[in-house]
């Protein structure tokens, strides 16, 4: 594990006032020395940020070499000392894009680059006096499948190992389009450890995923952690397709 993966970039920033910032950056790479598969190699980014006392917003445009440009925006608003409302949206293309027709008798289609589609997220967070917080988010991914398209996706993948390999290797980042995500987490500044509970509901394909993460400091350099995940739904649903239960337990050692 590395705390920061690194990014090789040349950046020019202009801040005409305390509330406004403009940034133009040339991205040489991610620093991973994988020039052939590095998605950030020879890219660029332009960003505008505007801030007030209890709000912030911004616009961004980015493009990697050989790919179409991505456009995005974000914003947040604090209400008092406890509530935070936030949202973000993006418009871009998926490359490559796996087409799953709603009719399962038709084969998959693979486009080098899909059409532009929007992705947006709306969320709210409440922080308690003890530092614990709760979050609720609604995510819409226009690049995902409808319910009938995802049903056909699993039916088609079950026909042969070739179809299954194509389905797994080129599936969209999220199979469907609408998701509800709920989170409770302990205080981020607590010295003894950290805990987080997560619940995600697929509003299109059905099913949910319930997860819990806990980490406890054993001394100044060693921490124990555990991640448990349980899913619900049929074997032909997004969350339950590959596993229904998972448990990871380990130790983290901070190197000098």
KEMITOR-952723 format. One record per residue (C-alpha): residue in one letter; residue number from 1; x, y, z. Coordinates in steps of 0.5 Angstrom, whole numbers, m for minus. Example, Ala and Ser with C-alpha at 12.3 -4.5 7.8 and 13.67 -1.06 7.14 Angstrom:
2
NODE_res_n_x_y_z
NODE_a_1_25_m9_16 $
NODE_s_2_27_m2_14 $
// end
This chain:
256
NODE_res_n_x_y_z
NODE_x_1_0_0_0 $
NODE_x_2_2_7_m1 $
NODE_x_3_m1_13_2 $
NODE_x_4_0_17_m5 $
NODE_x_5_0_14_m12 $
NODE_x_6_3_20_m15 $
NODE_x_7_2_24_m21 $
NODE_x_8_7_27_m26 $
NODE_x_9_4_34_m28 $
NODE_x_10_5_41_m29 $
NODE_x_11_0_46_m27 $
NODE_x_12_m1_54_m27 $
NODE_x_13_m6_57_m22 $
NODE_x_14_m9_64_m22 $
NODE_x_15_m13_66_m16 $
NODE_x_16_m15_73_m17 $
NODE_x_17_m19_73_m10 $
NODE_x_18_m20_69_m4 $
NODE_x_19_m26_66_m7 $
NODE_x_20_m24_64_m14 $
NODE_x_21_m19_60_m17 $
NODE_x_22_m17_58_m24 $
NODE_x_23_m12_52_m26 $
NODE_x_24_m9_49_m32 $
NODE_x_25_m5_43_m32 $
NODE_x_26_m2_38_m36 $
NODE_x_27_m2_31_m34 $
NODE_x_28_5_27_m36 $
NODE_x_29_3_21_m32 $
NODE_x_30_1_17_m26 $
NODE_x_31_8_16_m24 $
NODE_x_32_7_8_m24 $
NODE_x_33_12_7_m30 $
NODE_x_34_6_4_m34 $
NODE_x_35_6_8_m40 $
NODE_x_36_3_3_m45 $
NODE_x_37_m4_3_m40 $
NODE_x_38_m3_9_m36 $
NODE_x_39_m10_13_m37 $
NODE_x_40_m7_19_m35 $
NODE_x_41_m1_20_m40 $
NODE_x_42_m1_26_m44 $
NODE_x_43_m7_29_m41 $
NODE_x_44_m10_36_m39 $
NODE_x_45_m14_39_m34 $
NODE_x_46_m18_45_m34 $
NODE_x_47_m21_47_m27 $
NODE_x_48_m25_53_m24 $
NODE_x_49_m27_54_m17 $
NODE_x_50_m31_59_m13 $
NODE_x_51_m32_59_m6 $
NODE_x_52_m36_63_0 $
NODE_x_53_m37_62_7 $
NODE_x_54_m41_56_7 $
NODE_x_55_m41_54_0 $
NODE_x_56_m37_52_m6 $
NODE_x_57_m38_50_m13 $
NODE_x_58_m33_48_m19 $
NODE_x_59_m33_46_m26 $
NODE_x_60_m28_42_m29 $
NODE_x_61_m26_39_m36 $
NODE_x_62_m21_34_m38 $
NODE_x_63_m18_30_m43 $
NODE_x_64_m13_24_m44 $
NODE_x_65_m9_22_m50 $
NODE_x_66_m14_19_m55 $
NODE_x_67_m20_20_m51 $
NODE_x_68_m26_24_m52 $
NODE_x_69_m26_30_m47 $
NODE_x_70_m30_29_m40 $
NODE_x_71_m34_35_m37 $
NODE_x_72_m36_35_m30 $
NODE_x_73_m39_40_m24 $
NODE_x_74_m39_40_m16 $
NODE_x_75_m42_44_m11 $
NODE_x_76_m44_43_m3 $
NODE_x_77_m47_47_2 $
NODE_x_78_m47_47_9 $
NODE_x_79_m53_48_13 $
NODE_x_80_m51_50_21 $
NODE_x_81_m46_46_24 $
NODE_x_82_m48_39_23 $
NODE_x_83_m51_39_16 $
NODE_x_84_m48_38_9 $
NODE_x_85_m51_38_2 $
NODE_x_86_m47_36_m4 $
NODE_x_87_m47_34_m11 $
NODE_x_88_m43_33_m17 $
NODE_x_89_m45_31_m24 $
NODE_x_90_m40_29_m30 $
NODE_x_91_m41_28_m38 $
NODE_x_92_m37_23_m41 $
NODE_x_93_m36_17_m46 $
NODE_x_94_m34_10_m43 $
NODE_x_95_m29_6_m47 $
NODE_x_96_m30_1_m49 $
NODE_x_97_m37_0_m48 $
NODE_x_98_m41_m7_m48 $
NODE_x_99_m48_m7_m51 $
NODE_x_100_m53_m11_m48 $
NODE_x_101_m59_m12_m52 $
NODE_x_102_m66_m13_m48 $
NODE_x_103_m67_m19_m52 $
NODE_x_104_m63_m25_m49 $
NODE_x_105_m62_m28_m56 $
NODE_x_106_m58_m22_m59 $
NODE_x_107_m51_m23_m58 $
NODE_x_108_m47_m17_m54 $
NODE_x_109_m44_m11_m58 $
NODE_x_110_m37_m8_m56 $
NODE_x_111_m36_m1_m58 $
NODE_x_112_m29_2_m58 $
NODE_x_113_m33_8_m55 $
NODE_x_114_m40_9_m53 $
NODE_x_115_m44_16_m53 $
NODE_x_116_m44_21_m48 $
NODE_x_117_m48_20_m42 $
NODE_x_118_m49_23_m35 $
NODE_x_119_m47_21_m28 $
NODE_x_120_m50_25_m22 $
NODE_x_121_m50_24_m15 $
NODE_x_122_m54_28_m9 $
NODE_x_123_m52_27_m2 $
NODE_x_124_m53_29_5 $
NODE_x_125_m49_28_11 $
NODE_x_126_m50_30_19 $
NODE_x_127_m45_30_24 $
NODE_x_128_m46_29_31 $
NODE_x_129_m43_32_37 $
NODE_x_130_m39_26_38 $
NODE_x_131_m36_27_31 $
NODE_x_132_m40_21_28 $
NODE_x_133_m43_22_22 $
NODE_x_134_m49_19_17 $
NODE_x_135_m49_20_10 $
NODE_x_136_m54_19_5 $
NODE_x_137_m53_19_m3 $
NODE_x_138_m57_17_m9 $
NODE_x_139_m53_16_m15 $
NODE_x_140_m55_15_m22 $
NODE_x_141_m50_13_m28 $
NODE_x_142_m53_14_m35 $
NODE_x_143_m48_8_m37 $
NODE_x_144_m51_3_m34 $
NODE_x_145_m56_m2_m36 $
NODE_x_146_m64_m2_m35 $
NODE_x_147_m67_m8_m31 $
NODE_x_148_m69_m12_m38 $
NODE_x_149_m62_m10_m40 $
NODE_x_150_m58_m13_m34 $
NODE_x_151_m63_m19_m34 $
NODE_x_152_m61_m21_m41 $
NODE_x_153_m54_m19_m39 $
NODE_x_154_m54_m25_m34 $
NODE_x_155_m58_m30_m39 $
NODE_x_156_m53_m28_m44 $
NODE_x_157_m47_m29_m40 $
NODE_x_158_m49_m36_m38 $
NODE_x_159_m49_m39_m45 $
NODE_x_160_m42_m40_m46 $
NODE_x_161_m35_m39_m42 $
NODE_x_162_m34_m34_m48 $
NODE_x_163_m40_m30_m47 $
NODE_x_164_m38_m30_m39 $
NODE_x_165_m31_m28_m40 $
NODE_x_166_m34_m22_m45 $
NODE_x_167_m39_m20_m40 $
NODE_x_168_m34_m20_m34 $
NODE_x_169_m28_m16_m38 $
NODE_x_170_m32_m11_m41 $
NODE_x_171_m38_m10_m36 $
NODE_x_172_m40_m2_m34 $
NODE_x_173_m37_0_m28 $
NODE_x_174_m44_m1_m25 $
NODE_x_175_m49_m5_m28 $
NODE_x_176_m55_m1_m27 $
NODE_x_177_m57_6_m26 $
NODE_x_178_m60_8_m20 $
NODE_x_179_m57_6_m13 $
NODE_x_180_m58_9_m6 $
NODE_x_181_m52_9_m1 $
NODE_x_182_m52_10_7 $
NODE_x_183_m46_10_11 $
NODE_x_184_m45_11_19 $
NODE_x_185_m38_12_21 $
NODE_x_186_m34_14_27 $
NODE_x_187_m30_20_29 $
NODE_x_188_m25_21_24 $
NODE_x_189_m20_24_29 $
NODE_x_190_m21_18_34 $
NODE_x_191_m14_15_37 $
NODE_x_192_m16_8_38 $
NODE_x_193_m19_6_32 $
NODE_x_194_m25_7_26 $
NODE_x_195_m31_4_24 $
NODE_x_196_m36_4_18 $
NODE_x_197_m42_1_16 $
NODE_x_198_m45_1_9 $
NODE_x_199_m51_m1_6 $
NODE_x_200_m52_0_m2 $
NODE_x_201_m59_m2_m5 $
NODE_x_202_m59_m3_m13 $
NODE_x_203_m66_1_m15 $
NODE_x_204_m66_m2_m22 $
NODE_x_205_m64_m9_m21 $
NODE_x_206_m66_m11_m14 $
NODE_x_207_m61_m13_m8 $
NODE_x_208_m57_m10_m3 $
NODE_x_209_m50_m10_m1 $
NODE_x_210_m48_m9_7 $
NODE_x_211_m41_m8_9 $
NODE_x_212_m38_m6_15 $
NODE_x_213_m30_m4_16 $
NODE_x_214_m27_m4_23 $
NODE_x_215_m19_m2_24 $
NODE_x_216_m16_m1_31 $
NODE_x_217_m9_1_33 $
NODE_x_218_m5_m4_37 $
NODE_x_219_1_1_38 $
NODE_x_220_4_7_34 $
NODE_x_221_6_3_28 $
NODE_x_222_1_m3_27 $
NODE_x_223_m6_m3_26 $
NODE_x_224_m11_m9_26 $
NODE_x_225_m17_m9_21 $
NODE_x_226_m23_m13_18 $
NODE_x_227_m28_m12_13 $
NODE_x_228_m34_m16_12 $
NODE_x_229_m39_m16_7 $
NODE_x_230_m46_m19_6 $
NODE_x_231_m50_m19_m1 $
NODE_x_232_m57_m20_m2 $
NODE_x_233_m61_m22_m9 $
NODE_x_234_m61_m28_m14 $
NODE_x_235_m55_m31_m17 $
NODE_x_236_m57_m27_m23 $
NODE_x_237_m56_m20_m20 $
NODE_x_238_m50_m15_m19 $
NODE_x_239_m49_m16_m12 $
NODE_x_240_m50_m23_m11 $
NODE_x_241_m47_m26_m18 $
NODE_x_242_m40_m27_m16 $
NODE_x_243_m40_m28_m8 $
NODE_x_244_m45_m28_m2 $
NODE_x_245_m41_m27_4 $
NODE_x_246_m34_m24_4 $
NODE_x_247_m29_m23_10 $
NODE_x_248_m22_m20_10 $
NODE_x_249_m18_m20_16 $
NODE_x_250_m11_m17_17 $
NODE_x_251_m5_m13_20 $
NODE_x_252_m2_m6_17 $
NODE_x_253_5_m4_19 $
NODE_x_254_7_3_18 $
NODE_x_255_14_3_15 $
NODE_x_256_19_8_17 $
// end
